[in-house]
Amino acid sequence: MRFEVWAPEADTVVLEAAEVRYPMERDPLREGWWSAEAEAVDGDRYGFRVDDGPLLPDPRARRQPDGPDGPSAVVDQG
């Protein structure tokens, strides 16, 4: 599954999905965007760590089961 986040001022962004960390890479075609591929299934919690900071929810997430400050959850669109 592909994850993306806009973090134009970040030096590093790490995706944390299902308790596994995946370094994200800058998108060379879209300024400020970061992306990573990761194994994830419906319901897995995930978030982003910007510059080694706290886990942040996905601002574009469709599901926030633990509230707006908790990790986001993967939604299977199928």
All heavy atoms as a GROMACS GRO file, in nm:
protein
  616
    1MET      N    1   0.085  -0.116   0.000
    1MET     CA    2   0.000   0.000   0.000
    1MET      C    3   0.090   0.123   0.000
    1MET      O    4   0.193   0.125   0.066
    1MET     CB    5  -0.090  -0.004   0.124
    1MET     CG    6  -0.169   0.122   0.147
    1MET     SD    7  -0.283   0.103   0.283
    1MET     CE    8  -0.417   0.032   0.194
    2ARG      N    9   0.047   0.226  -0.073
    2ARG     CA   10   0.124   0.349  -0.081
    2ARG      C   11   0.069   0.452   0.017
    2ARG      O   12  -0.052   0.474   0.024
    2ARG     CB   13   0.118   0.404  -0.223
    2ARG     CG   14   0.200   0.527  -0.244
    2ARG     CD   15   0.201   0.562  -0.393
    2ARG     NE   16   0.293   0.666  -0.422
    2ARG     CZ   17   0.423   0.652  -0.435
    2ARG    NH1   18   0.477   0.534  -0.420
    2ARG    NH2   19   0.501   0.754  -0.462
    3PHE      N   20   0.160   0.514   0.092
    3PHE     CA   21   0.125   0.618   0.187
    3PHE      C   22   0.192   0.747   0.142
    3PHE      O   23   0.308   0.745   0.096
    3PHE     CB   24   0.175   0.582   0.328
    3PHE     CG   25   0.102   0.466   0.389
    3PHE    CD1   26   0.141   0.336   0.361
    3PHE    CD2   27  -0.005   0.487   0.474
    3PHE    CE1   28   0.075   0.228   0.418
    3PHE    CE2   29  -0.072   0.380   0.532
    3PHE     CZ   30  -0.032   0.251   0.504
    4GLU      N   31   0.123   0.858   0.157
    4GLU     CA   32   0.177   0.988   0.119
    4GLU      C   33   0.139   1.092   0.225
    4GLU      O   34   0.033   1.082   0.287
    4GLU     CB   35   0.119   1.035  -0.014
    4GLU     CG   36   0.150   0.945  -0.131
    4GLU     CD   37   0.085   0.994  -0.258
    4GLU    OE1   38  -0.030   1.042  -0.253
    4GLU    OE2   39   0.150   0.984  -0.362
    5VAL      N   40   0.227   1.192   0.239
    5VAL     CA   41   0.196   1.303   0.330
    5VAL      C   42   0.270   1.427   0.279
    5VAL      O   43   0.378   1.418   0.221
    5VAL     CB   44   0.236   1.270   0.476
    5VAL    CG1   45   0.386   1.260   0.494
    5VAL    CG2   46   0.175   1.370   0.573
    6TRP      N   47   0.208   1.542   0.300
    6TRP     CA   48   0.269   1.669   0.262
    6TRP      C   49   0.338   1.727   0.384
    6TRP      O   50   0.272   1.754   0.486
    6TRP     CB   51   0.162   1.765   0.209
    6TRP     CG   52   0.218   1.891   0.152
    6TRP    CD1   53   0.293   1.904   0.040
    6TRP    CD2   54   0.201   2.023   0.203
    6TRP    NE1   55   0.323   2.035   0.016
    6TRP    CE2   56   0.268   2.111   0.116
    6TRP    CE3   57   0.135   2.075   0.313
    6TRP    CZ2   58   0.272   2.249   0.137
    6TRP    CZ3   59   0.139   2.212   0.333
    6TRP    CH2   60   0.206   2.297   0.245
    7ALA      N   61   0.469   1.743   0.377
    7ALA     CA   62   0.548   1.798   0.487
    7ALA      C   63   0.663   1.878   0.426
    7ALA      O   64   0.778   1.833   0.422
    7ALA     CB   65   0.601   1.686   0.577
    8PRO      N   66   0.633   1.997   0.374
    8PRO     CA   67   0.732   2.072   0.295
    8PRO      C   68   0.854   2.120   0.373
    8PRO      O   69   0.959   2.140   0.314
    8PRO     CB   70   0.652   2.190   0.242
    8PRO     CG   71   0.539   2.207   0.338
    8PRO     CD   72   0.506   2.068   0.384
    9GLU      N   73   0.842   2.136   0.503
    9GLU     CA   74   0.955   2.186   0.584
    9GLU      C   75   1.036   2.074   0.649
    9GLU      O   76   1.136   2.100   0.715
    9GLU     CB   77   0.904   2.281   0.692
    9GLU     CG   78   0.826   2.400   0.639
    9GLU     CD   79   0.912   2.492   0.553
    9GLU    OE1   80   1.030   2.512   0.587
    9GLU    OE2   81   0.860   2.543   0.452
   10ALA      N   82   0.995   1.950   0.630
   10ALA     CA   83   1.059   1.837   0.698
   10ALA      C   84   1.195   1.802   0.636
   10ALA      O   85   1.214   1.814   0.516
   10ALA     CB   86   0.969   1.714   0.692
   11ASP      N   87   1.285   1.757   0.722
   11ASP     CA   88   1.412   1.701   0.677
   11ASP      C   89   1.400   1.550   0.661
   11ASP      O   90   1.462   1.491   0.574
   11ASP     CB   91   1.525   1.733   0.776
   11ASP     CG   92   1.561   1.880   0.775
   11ASP    OD1   93   1.563   1.942   0.666
   11ASP    OD2   94   1.586   1.935   0.884
   12THR      N   95   1.320   1.487   0.748
   12THR     CA   96   1.295   1.343   0.739
   12THR      C   97   1.150   1.316   0.777
   12THR      O   98   1.091   1.387   0.859
   12THR     CB   99   1.384   1.261   0.834
   12THR    OG1  100   1.357   1.298   0.970
   12THR    CG2  101   1.532   1.280   0.804
   13VAL      N  102   1.093   1.213   0.715
   13VAL     CA  103   0.959   1.167   0.751
   13VAL      C  104   0.963   1.014   0.754
   13VAL      O  105   1.021   0.951   0.664
   13VAL     CB  106   0.852   1.215   0.651
   13VAL    CG1  107   0.713   1.166   0.694
   13VAL    CG2  108   0.852   1.366   0.638
   14VAL      N  109   0.906   0.957   0.859
   14VAL     CA  110   0.900   0.812   0.874
   14VAL      C  111   0.753   0.773   0.890
   14VAL      O  112   0.679   0.833   0.968
   14VAL     CB  113   0.981   0.765   0.996
   14VAL    CG1  114   0.962   0.617   1.021
   14VAL    CG2  115   1.129   0.798   0.977
   15LEU      N  116   0.712   0.674   0.813
   15LEU     CA  117   0.579   0.615   0.828
   15LEU      C  118   0.589   0.506   0.933
   15LEU      O  119   0.681   0.424   0.928
   15LEU     CB  120   0.534   0.555   0.694
   15LEU     CG  121   0.417   0.457   0.700
   15LEU    CD1  122   0.289   0.530   0.736
   15LEU    CD2  123   0.404   0.383   0.568
   16GLU      N  124   0.497   0.506   1.027
   16GLU     CA  125   0.490   0.397   1.124
   16GLU      C  126   0.355   0.330   1.103
   16GLU      O  127   0.250   0.389   1.128
   16GLU     CB  128   0.502   0.450   1.266
   16GLU     CG  129   0.520   0.342   1.368
   16GLU     CD  130   0.559   0.397   1.504
   16GLU    OE1  131   0.653   0.478   1.512
   16GLU    OE2  132   0.493   0.357   1.602
   17ALA      N  133   0.358   0.207   1.049
   17ALA     CA  134   0.235   0.134   1.017
   17ALA      C  135   0.241  -0.004   1.081
   17ALA      O  136   0.338  -0.078   1.060
   17ALA     CB  137   0.218   0.120   0.866
   18ALA      N  138   0.140  -0.037   1.159
   18ALA     CA  139   0.133  -0.166   1.230
   18ALA      C  140   0.262  -0.190   1.308
   18ALA      O  141   0.317  -0.300   1.307
   18ALA     CB  142   0.106  -0.279   1.132
   19GLU      N  143   0.310  -0.084   1.374
   19GLU     CA  144   0.428  -0.088   1.462
   19GLU      C  145   0.559  -0.115   1.390
   19GLU      O  146   0.659  -0.152   1.452
   19GLU     CB  147   0.405  -0.186   1.576
   19GLU     CG  148   0.285  -0.150   1.661
   19GLU     CD  149   0.265  -0.244   1.779
   19GLU    OE1  150   0.360  -0.316   1.816
   19GLU    OE2  151   0.155  -0.245   1.833
   20VAL      N  152   0.563  -0.096   1.257
   20VAL     CA  153   0.686  -0.109   1.179
   20VAL      C  154   0.715   0.028   1.120
   20VAL      O  155   0.624   0.097   1.072
   20VAL     CB  156   0.670  -0.213   1.065
   20VAL    CG1  157   0.795  -0.220   0.980
   20VAL    CG2  158   0.637  -0.349   1.124
   21ARG      N  159   0.842   0.068   1.122
   21ARG     CA  160   0.881   0.199   1.069
   21ARG      C  161   0.938   0.185   0.928
   21ARG      O  162   1.019   0.097   0.901
   21ARG     CB  163   0.983   0.266   1.160
   21ARG     CG  164   0.922   0.306   1.293
   21ARG     CD  165   1.018   0.382   1.378
   21ARG     NE  166   0.954   0.420   1.502
   21ARG     CZ  167   1.003   0.506   1.588
   21ARG    NH1  168   1.120   0.562   1.562
   21ARG    NH2  169   0.938   0.536   1.698
   22TYR      N  170   0.892   0.276   0.840
   22TYR     CA  171   0.934   0.278   0.700
   22TYR      C  172   0.983   0.420   0.667
   22TYR      O  173   0.902   0.514   0.672
   22TYR     CB  174   0.817   0.245   0.607
   22TYR     CG  175   0.753   0.112   0.630
   22TYR    CD1  176   0.649   0.096   0.723
   22TYR    CD2  177   0.793   0.000   0.559
   22TYR    CE1  178   0.589  -0.027   0.744
   22TYR    CE2  179   0.732  -0.124   0.579
   22TYR     CZ  180   0.631  -0.136   0.672
   22TYR     OH  181   0.571  -0.258   0.691
   23PRO      N  182   1.110   0.437   0.633
   23PRO     CA  183   1.156   0.570   0.592
   23PRO      C  184   1.083   0.613   0.466
   23PRO      O  185   1.064   0.533   0.374
   23PRO     CB  186   1.305   0.551   0.564
   23PRO     CG  187   1.342   0.421   0.627
   23PRO     CD  188   1.219   0.338   0.632
   24MET      N  189   1.043   0.737   0.463
   24MET     CA  190   0.973   0.790   0.345
   24MET      C  191   1.072   0.867   0.258
   24MET      O  192   1.173   0.917   0.308
   24MET     CB  193   0.856   0.878   0.388
   24MET     CG  194   0.754   0.802   0.469
   24MET     SD  195   0.607   0.898   0.509
   24MET     CE  196   0.516   0.881   0.355
   25GLU      N  197   1.041   0.877   0.130
   25GLU     CA  198   1.126   0.950   0.036
   25GLU      C  199   1.051   1.069  -0.020
   25GLU      O  200   0.930   1.063  -0.040
   25GLU     CB  201   1.168   0.857  -0.078
   25GLU     CG  202   1.255   0.743  -0.032
   25GLU     CD  203   1.301   0.656  -0.148
   25GLU    OE1  204   1.278   0.693  -0.265
   25GLU    OE2  205   1.361   0.552  -0.120
   26ARG      N  206   1.126   1.176  -0.048
   26ARG     CA  207   1.067   1.293  -0.112
   26ARG      C  208   1.021   1.255  -0.252
   26ARG      O  209   1.088   1.180  -0.322
   26ARG     CB  210   1.168   1.405  -0.124
   26ARG     CG  211   1.208   1.467   0.006
   26ARG     CD  212   1.310   1.579  -0.022
   26ARG     NE  213   1.372   1.623   0.100
   26ARG     CZ  214   1.326   1.722   0.176
   26ARG    NH1  215   1.218   1.787   0.138
   26ARG    NH2  216   1.389   1.757   0.286
   27ASP      N  217   0.908   1.309  -0.293
   27ASP     CA  218   0.858   1.287  -0.428
   27ASP      C  219   0.925   1.390  -0.519
   27ASP      O  220   0.907   1.511  -0.501
   27ASP     CB  221   0.706   1.305  -0.431
   27ASP     CG  222   0.645   1.270  -0.564
   27ASP    OD1  223   0.707   1.296  -0.669
   27ASP    OD2  224   0.533   1.217  -0.564
   28PRO      N  225   1.005   1.345  -0.616
   28PRO     CA  226   1.078   1.440  -0.700
   28PRO      C  227   0.988   1.522  -0.793
   28PRO      O  228   1.031   1.626  -0.842
   28PRO     CB  229   1.172   1.350  -0.781
   28PRO     CG  230   1.106   1.217  -0.783
   28PRO     CD  231   1.031   1.207  -0.652
   29LEU      N  232   0.864   1.480  -0.813
   29LEU     CA  233   0.775   1.550  -0.905
   29LEU      C  234   0.674   1.642  -0.835
   29LEU      O  235   0.609   1.724  -0.899
   29LEU     CB  236   0.699   1.450  -0.992
   29LEU     CG  237   0.787   1.356  -1.074
   29LEU    CD1  238   0.701   1.255  -1.150
   29LEU    CD2  239   0.876   1.435  -1.169
   30ARG      N  240   0.661   1.625  -0.701
   30ARG     CA  241   0.564   1.706  -0.626
   30ARG      C  242   0.633   1.763  -0.503
   30ARG      O  243   0.656   1.693  -0.405
   30ARG     CB  244   0.444   1.622  -0.585
   30ARG     CG  245   0.367   1.568  -0.705
   30ARG     CD  246   0.245   1.488  -0.664
   30ARG     NE  247   0.282   1.382  -0.571
   30ARG     CZ  248   0.198   1.325  -0.485
   30ARG    NH1  249   0.073   1.366  -0.478
   30ARG    NH2  250   0.238   1.229  -0.406
   31GLU      N  251   0.662   1.890  -0.509
   31GLU     CA  252   0.736   1.955  -0.401
   31GLU      C  253   0.660   1.945  -0.268
   31GLU      O  254   0.541   1.971  -0.260
   31GLU     CB  255   0.758   2.103  -0.436
   31GLU     CG  256   0.849   2.172  -0.338
   31GLU     CD  257   0.884   2.314  -0.382
   31GLU    OE1  258   0.879   2.343  -0.502
   31GLU    OE2  259   0.916   2.393  -0.292
   32GLY      N  260   0.732   1.906  -0.165
   32GLY     CA  261   0.675   1.897  -0.031
   32GLY      C  262   0.612   1.763   0.005
   32GLY      O  263   0.581   1.739   0.120
   33TRP      N  264   0.593   1.676  -0.094
   33TRP     CA  265   0.528   1.547  -0.070
   33TRP      C  266   0.630   1.438  -0.043
   33TRP      O  267   0.737   1.435  -0.104
   33TRP     CB  268   0.441   1.507  -0.190
   33TRP     CG  269   0.314   1.585  -0.195
   33TRP    CD1  270   0.294   1.702  -0.262
   33TRP    CD2  271   0.193   1.554  -0.129
   33TRP    NE1  272   0.166   1.745  -0.242
   33TRP    CE2  273   0.101   1.657  -0.161
   33TRP    CE3  274   0.151   1.451  -0.046
   33TRP    CZ2  275  -0.029   1.658  -0.113
   33TRP    CZ3  276   0.021   1.453   0.002
   33TRP    CH2  277  -0.067   1.554  -0.032
   34TRP      N  278   0.595   1.348   0.047
   34TRP     CA  279   0.676   1.232   0.084
   34TRP      C  280   0.592   1.107   0.060
   34TRP      O  281   0.469   1.110   0.077
   34TRP     CB  282   0.714   1.239   0.231
   34TRP     CG  283   0.802   1.355   0.266
   34TRP    CD1  284   0.763   1.487   0.275
   34TRP    CD2  285   0.940   1.352   0.297
   34TRP    NE1  286   0.870   1.564   0.311
   34TRP    CE2  287   0.980   1.485   0.325
   34TRP    CE3  288   1.034   1.251   0.304
   34TRP    CZ2  289   1.111   1.517   0.360
   34TRP    CZ3  290   1.164   1.282   0.340
   34TRP    CH2  291   1.202   1.414   0.366
   35SER      N  292   0.657   0.995   0.027
   35SER     CA  293   0.581   0.871   0.006
   35SER      C  294   0.662   0.749   0.047
   35SER      O  295   0.784   0.754   0.055
   35SER     CB  296   0.538   0.859  -0.140
   35SER     OG  297   0.650   0.850  -0.224
   36ALA      N  298   0.588   0.640   0.072
   36ALA     CA  299   0.649   0.512   0.107
   36ALA      C  300   0.549   0.401   0.077
   36ALA      O  301   0.428   0.422   0.082
   36ALA     CB  302   0.689   0.507   0.254
   37GLU      N  303   0.601   0.284   0.046
   37GLU     CA  304   0.521   0.164   0.030
   37GLU      C  305   0.535   0.082   0.159
   37GLU      O  306   0.645   0.071   0.213
   37GLU     CB  307   0.570   0.080  -0.088
   37GLU     CG  308   0.552   0.147  -0.222
   37GLU     CD  309   0.408   0.145  -0.271
   37GLU    OE1  310   0.332   0.054  -0.233
   37GLU    OE2  311   0.372   0.236  -0.347
   38ALA      N  312   0.424   0.026   0.206
   38ALA     CA  313   0.429  -0.053   0.329
   38ALA      C  314   0.320  -0.159   0.326
   38ALA      O  315   0.216  -0.141   0.263
   38ALA     CB  316   0.409   0.037   0.450
   39GLU      N  317   0.343  -0.268   0.396
   39GLU     CA  318   0.242  -0.372   0.415
   39GLU      C  319   0.140  -0.320   0.515
   39GLU      O  320   0.176  -0.276   0.624
   39GLU     CB  321   0.306  -0.500   0.468
   39GLU     CG  322   0.403  -0.565   0.373
   39GLU     CD  323   0.334  -0.625   0.252
   39GLU    OE1  324   0.220  -0.677   0.267
   39GLU    OE2  325   0.391  -0.618   0.143
   40ALA      N  326   0.014  -0.322   0.478
   40ALA     CA  327  -0.091  -0.277   0.569
   40ALA      C  328  -0.224  -0.337   0.524
   40ALA      O  329  -0.247  -0.356   0.405
   40ALA     CB  330  -0.099  -0.125   0.570
   41VAL      N  331  -0.308  -0.367   0.621
   41VAL     CA  332  -0.442  -0.421   0.593
   41VAL      C  333  -0.546  -0.337   0.666
   41VAL      O  334  -0.514  -0.258   0.754
   41VAL     CB  335  -0.453  -0.570   0.635
   41VAL    CG1  336  -0.358  -0.656   0.555
   41VAL    CG2  337  -0.428  -0.586   0.783
   42ASP      N  338  -0.670  -0.357   0.627
   42ASP     CA  339  -0.781  -0.284   0.686
   42ASP      C  340  -0.773  -0.284   0.839
   42ASP      O  341  -0.757  -0.390   0.901
   42ASP     CB  342  -0.914  -0.347   0.642
   42ASP     CG  343  -1.032  -0.263   0.684
   42ASP    OD1  344  -1.042  -0.148   0.639
   42ASP    OD2  345  -1.113  -0.314   0.765
   43GLY      N  346  -0.780  -0.167   0.897
   43GLY     CA  347  -0.778  -0.154   1.042
   43GLY      C  348  -0.641  -0.128   1.103
   43GLY      O  349  -0.632  -0.086   1.219
   44ASP      N  350  -0.532  -0.154   1.029
   44ASP     CA  351  -0.398  -0.128   1.083
   44ASP      C  352  -0.386   0.020   1.117
   44ASP      O  353  -0.427   0.107   1.041
   44ASP     CB  354  -0.289  -0.162   0.981
   44ASP     CG  355  -0.257  -0.310   0.976
   44ASP    OD1  356  -0.308  -0.386   1.060
   44ASP    OD2  357  -0.179  -0.350   0.886
   45ARG      N  358  -0.328   0.048   1.232
   45ARG     CA  359  -0.304   0.186   1.274
   45ARG      C  360  -0.174   0.234   1.210
   45ARG      O  361  -0.078   0.159   1.194
   45ARG     CB  362  -0.292   0.197   1.425
   45ARG     CG  363  -0.413   0.150   1.504
   45ARG     CD  364  -0.537   0.232   1.472
   45ARG     NE  365  -0.638   0.225   1.574
   45ARG     CZ  366  -0.731   0.131   1.584
   45ARG    NH1  367  -0.734   0.032   1.499
   45ARG    NH2  368  -0.819   0.136   1.682
   46TYR      N  369  -0.171   0.365   1.176
   46TYR     CA  370  -0.051   0.423   1.118
   46TYR      C  371  -0.045   0.573   1.146
   46TYR      O  372  -0.144   0.635   1.184
   46TYR     CB  373  -0.045   0.398   0.967
   46TYR     CG  374  -0.143   0.480   0.886
   46TYR    CD1  375  -0.102   0.599   0.825
   46TYR    CD2  376  -0.275   0.442   0.872
   46TYR    CE1  377  -0.193   0.676   0.752
   46TYR    CE2  378  -0.364   0.516   0.799
   46TYR     CZ  379  -0.323   0.634   0.739
   46TYR     OH  380  -0.412   0.710   0.667
   47GLY      N  381   0.073   0.627   1.130
   47GLY     CA  382   0.095   0.770   1.145
   47GLY      C  383   0.232   0.805   1.091
   47GLY      O  384   0.304   0.720   1.039
   48PHE      N  385   0.267   0.932   1.104
   48PHE     CA  386   0.393   0.982   1.050
   48PHE      C  387   0.475   1.048   1.160
   48PHE      O  388   0.421   1.116   1.246
   48PHE     CB  389   0.366   1.084   0.940
   48PHE     CG  390   0.278   1.031   0.830
   48PHE    CD1  391   0.145   1.067   0.822
   48PHE    CD2  392   0.328   0.944   0.735
   48PHE    CE1  393   0.062   1.019   0.722
   48PHE    CE2  394   0.247   0.895   0.634
   48PHE     CZ  395   0.114   0.932   0.627
   49ARG      N  396   0.606   1.027   1.155
   49ARG     CA  397   0.699   1.095   1.245
   49ARG      C  398   0.782   1.191   1.160
   49ARG      O  399   0.857   1.149   1.073
   49ARG     CB  400   0.790   0.996   1.316
   49ARG     CG  401   0.715   0.909   1.415
   49ARG     CD  402   0.810   0.825   1.500
   49ARG     NE  403   0.734   0.731   1.580
   49ARG     CZ  404   0.680   0.759   1.698
   49ARG    NH1  405   0.693   0.880   1.748
   49ARG    NH2  406   0.612   0.667   1.764
   50VAL      N  407   0.764   1.320   1.184
   50VAL     CA  408   0.836   1.424   1.110
   50VAL      C  409   0.956   1.468   1.194
   50VAL      O  410   0.939   1.509   1.309
   50VAL     CB  411   0.742   1.543   1.081
   50VAL    CG1  412   0.817   1.655   1.011
   50VAL    CG2  413   0.622   1.497   0.999
   51ASP      N  414   1.073   1.458   1.134
   51ASP     CA  415   1.198   1.497   1.202
   51ASP      C  416   1.210   1.436   1.342
   51ASP      O  417   1.242   1.505   1.439
   51ASP     CB  418   1.209   1.650   1.208
   51ASP     CG  419   1.221   1.712   1.069
   51ASP    OD1  420   1.271   1.644   0.977
   51ASP    OD2  421   1.180   1.828   1.052
   52ASP      N  422   1.182   1.307   1.352
   52ASP     CA  423   1.193   1.230   1.477
   52ASP      C  424   1.099   1.278   1.587
   52ASP      O  425   1.122   1.253   1.705
   52ASP     CB  426   1.337   1.229   1.529
   52ASP     CG  427   1.432   1.158   1.434
   52ASP    OD1  428   1.393   1.052   1.381
   52ASP    OD2  429   1.543   1.208   1.412
   53GLY      N  430   0.992   1.345   1.549
   53GLY     CA  431   0.895   1.393   1.647
   53GLY      C  432   0.794   1.286   1.685
   53GLY      O  433   0.810   1.167   1.652
   54PRO      N  434   0.687   1.326   1.752
   54PRO     CA  435   0.584   1.231   1.795
   54PRO      C  436   0.506   1.176   1.675
   54PRO      O  437   0.505   1.235   1.567
   54PRO     CB  438   0.495   1.315   1.886
   54PRO     CG  439   0.512   1.454   1.834
   54PRO     CD  440   0.655   1.464   1.788
   55LEU      N  441   0.438   1.066   1.697
   55LEU     CA  442   0.355   1.007   1.593
   55LEU      C  443   0.235   1.098   1.567
   55LEU      O  444   0.161   1.132   1.660
   55LEU     CB  445   0.307   0.868   1.636
   55LEU     CG  446   0.233   0.789   1.530
   55LEU    CD1  447   0.329   0.750   1.417
   55LEU    CD2  448   0.171   0.665   1.590
   56LEU      N  449   0.219   1.138   1.441
   56LEU     CA  450   0.110   1.226   1.402
   56LEU      C  451   0.012   1.151   1.313
   56LEU      O  452   0.053   1.070   1.229
   56LEU     CB  453   0.166   1.346   1.325
   56LEU     CG  454   0.267   1.433   1.399
   56LEU    CD1  455   0.329   1.535   1.305
   56LEU    CD2  456   0.202   1.500   1.518
   57PRO      N  457  -0.118   1.179   1.326
   57PRO     CA  458  -0.215   1.114   1.239
   57PRO      C  459  -0.204   1.167   1.096
   57PRO      O  460  -0.148   1.273   1.071
   57PRO     CB  461  -0.349   1.151   1.302
   57PRO     CG  462  -0.323   1.278   1.375
   57PRO     CD  463  -0.180   1.271   1.421
   58ASP      N  464  -0.261   1.093   1.004
   58ASP     CA  465  -0.266   1.133   0.864
   58ASP      C  466  -0.374   1.240   0.849
   58ASP      O  467  -0.491   1.214   0.877
   58ASP     CB  468  -0.301   1.010   0.779
   58ASP     CG  469  -0.302   1.038   0.630
   58ASP    OD1  470  -0.300   1.156   0.590
   58ASP    OD2  471  -0.304   0.940   0.554
   59PRO      N  472  -0.337   1.361   0.803
   59PRO     CA  473  -0.440   1.465   0.791
   59PRO      C  474  -0.544   1.436   0.684
   59PRO      O  475  -0.650   1.498   0.682
   59PRO     CB  476  -0.359   1.590   0.756
   59PRO     CG  477  -0.229   1.541   0.704
   59PRO     CD  478  -0.204   1.407   0.768
   60ARG      N  479  -0.519   1.339   0.596
   60ARG     CA  480  -0.616   1.301   0.492
   60ARG      C  481  -0.683   1.167   0.522
   60ARG      O  482  -0.751   1.111   0.437
   60ARG     CB  483  -0.546   1.292   0.357
   60ARG     CG  484  -0.480   1.422   0.313
   60ARG     CD  485  -0.428   1.416   0.172
   60ARG     NE  486  -0.338   1.303   0.150
   60ARG     CZ  487  -0.305   1.257   0.031
   60ARG    NH1  488  -0.352   1.312  -0.078
   60ARG    NH2  489  -0.222   1.155   0.020
   61ALA      N  490  -0.668   1.116   0.642
   61ALA     CA  491  -0.722   0.984   0.678
   61ALA      C  492  -0.874   0.980   0.670
   61ALA      O  493  -0.941   1.078   0.702
   61ALA     CB  494  -0.678   0.944   0.818
   62ARG      N  495  -0.926   0.866   0.631
   62ARG     CA  496  -1.070   0.845   0.628
   62ARG      C  497  -1.122   0.789   0.760
   62ARG      O  498  -1.242   0.784   0.783
   62ARG     CB  499  -1.105   0.749   0.514
   62ARG     CG  500  -1.079   0.812   0.380
   62ARG     CD  501  -1.146   0.732   0.270
   62ARG     NE  502  -1.148   0.810   0.149
   62ARG     CZ  503  -1.068   0.788   0.045
   62ARG    NH1  504  -0.982   0.689   0.050
   62ARG    NH2  505  -1.077   0.863  -0.062
   63ARG      N  506  -1.030   0.744   0.844
   63ARG     CA  507  -1.073   0.682   0.970
   63ARG      C  508  -0.978   0.718   1.082
   63ARG      O  509  -0.856   0.701   1.070
   63ARG     CB  510  -1.080   0.531   0.953
   63ARG     CG  511  -1.139   0.460   1.070
   63ARG     CD  512  -1.170   0.315   1.037
   63ARG     NE  513  -1.214   0.249   1.158
   63ARG     CZ  514  -1.178   0.126   1.191
   63ARG    NH1  515  -1.102   0.055   1.112
   63ARG    NH2  516  -1.220   0.073   1.303
   64GLN      N  517  -1.032   0.769   1.191
   64GLN     CA  518  -0.957   0.805   1.312
   64GLN      C  519  -1.024   0.738   1.431
   64GLN      O  520  -1.092   0.802   1.510
   64GLN     CB  521  -0.955   0.957   1.331
   64GLN     CG  522  -0.878   1.035   1.227
   64GLN     CD  523  -0.731   1.004   1.230
   64GLN    OE1  524  -0.678   0.964   1.128
   64GLN    NE2  525  -0.666   1.018   1.342
   65PRO      N  526  -1.008   0.606   1.448
   65PRO     CA  527  -1.083   0.534   1.551
   65PRO      C  528  -1.050   0.575   1.694
   65PRO      O  529  -1.131   0.553   1.784
   65PRO     CB  530  -1.047   0.387   1.527
   65PRO     CG  531  -0.918   0.392   1.453
   65PRO     CD  532  -0.920   0.517   1.372
   66ASP      N  533  -0.933   0.633   1.715
   66ASP     CA  534  -0.894   0.672   1.850
   66ASP      C  535  -0.904   0.823   1.870
   66ASP      O  536  -0.844   0.879   1.961
   66ASP     CB  537  -0.751   0.625   1.879
   66ASP     CG  538  -0.738   0.474   1.864
   66ASP    OD1  539  -0.827   0.403   1.914
   66ASP    OD2  540  -0.641   0.427   1.802
   67GLY      N  541  -0.980   0.891   1.786
   67GLY     CA  542  -0.997   1.035   1.796
   67GLY      C  543  -0.897   1.111   1.710
   67GLY      O  544  -0.807   1.051   1.650
   68PRO      N  545  -0.910   1.243   1.704
   68PRO     CA  546  -0.829   1.323   1.612
   68PRO      C  547  -0.680   1.328   1.644
   68PRO      O  548  -0.600   1.364   1.558
   68PRO     CB  549  -0.892   1.462   1.622
   68PRO     CG  550  -0.958   1.464   1.755
   68PRO     CD  551  -1.005   1.325   1.779
   69ASP      N  552  -0.643   1.294   1.766
   69ASP     CA  553  -0.500   1.297   1.803
   69ASP      C  554  -0.435   1.160   1.803
   69ASP      O  555  -0.314   1.151   1.821
   69ASP     CB  556  -0.484   1.362   1.941
   69ASP     CG  557  -0.529   1.507   1.941
   69ASP    OD1  558  -0.503   1.577   1.841
   69ASP    OD2  559  -0.592   1.550   2.039
   70GLY      N  560  -0.513   1.055   1.782
   70GLY     CA  561  -0.458   0.919   1.780
   70GLY      C  562  -0.414   0.882   1.641
   70GLY      O  563  -0.432   0.956   1.545
   71PRO      N  564  -0.355   0.764   1.628
   71PRO     CA  565  -0.313   0.718   1.496
   71PRO      C  566  -0.433   0.698   1.403
   71PRO      O  567  -0.545   0.675   1.448
   71PRO     CB  568  -0.241   0.586   1.523
   71PRO     CG  569  -0.290   0.542   1.656
   71PRO     CD  570  -0.327   0.665   1.732
   72SER      N  571  -0.407   0.709   1.276
   72SER     CA  572  -0.508   0.684   1.174
   72SER      C  573  -0.522   0.534   1.154
   72SER      O  574  -0.441   0.457   1.205
   72SER     CB  575  -0.466   0.750   1.043
   72SER     OG  576  -0.445   0.888   1.062
   73ALA      N  577  -0.626   0.492   1.081
   73ALA     CA  578  -0.645   0.350   1.053
   73ALA      C  579  -0.664   0.332   0.902
   73ALA      O  580  -0.730   0.412   0.836
   73ALA     CB  581  -0.765   0.294   1.128
   74VAL      N  582  -0.604   0.226   0.851
   74VAL     CA  583  -0.618   0.191   0.710
   74VAL      C  584  -0.762   0.151   0.682
   74VAL      O  585  -0.824   0.082   0.764
   74VAL     CB  586  -0.522   0.075   0.673
   74VAL    CG1  587  -0.549   0.024   0.533
   74VAL    CG2  588  -0.377   0.118   0.689
   75VAL      N  589  -0.816   0.196   0.570
   75VAL     CA  590  -0.951   0.161   0.526
   75VAL      C  591  -0.939   0.087   0.394
   75VAL      O  592  -0.885   0.141   0.297
   75VAL     CB  593  -1.039   0.286   0.511
   75VAL    CG1  594  -1.175   0.248   0.455
   75VAL    CG2  595  -1.053   0.360   0.642
   76ASP      N  596  -0.989  -0.035   0.388
   76ASP     CA  597  -0.991  -0.112   0.264
   76ASP      C  598  -1.108  -0.063   0.179
   76ASP      O  599  -1.224  -0.081   0.216
   76ASP     CB  600  -1.005  -0.261   0.294
   76ASP     CG  601  -1.005  -0.347   0.169
   76ASP    OD1  602  -0.995  -0.294   0.056
   76ASP    OD2  603  -1.016  -0.471   0.183
   77GLN      N  604  -1.078  -0.002   0.066
   77GLN     CA  605  -1.183   0.055  -0.020
   77GLN      C  606  -1.258  -0.054  -0.099
   77GLN      O  607  -1.358  -0.024  -0.162
   77GLN     CB  608  -1.122   0.157  -0.116
   77GLN     CG  609  -1.061   0.277  -0.046
   77GLN     CD  610  -1.163   0.355   0.033
   77GLN    OE1  611  -1.274   0.381  -0.012
   77GLN    NE2  612  -1.126   0.394   0.153
   78GLY      N  613  -1.206  -0.177  -0.096
   78GLY     CA  614  -1.272  -0.286  -0.169
   78GLY      C  615  -1.391  -0.330  -0.097
   78GLY      O  616  -1.497  -0.364  -0.123
   0.00000   0.00000   0.00000
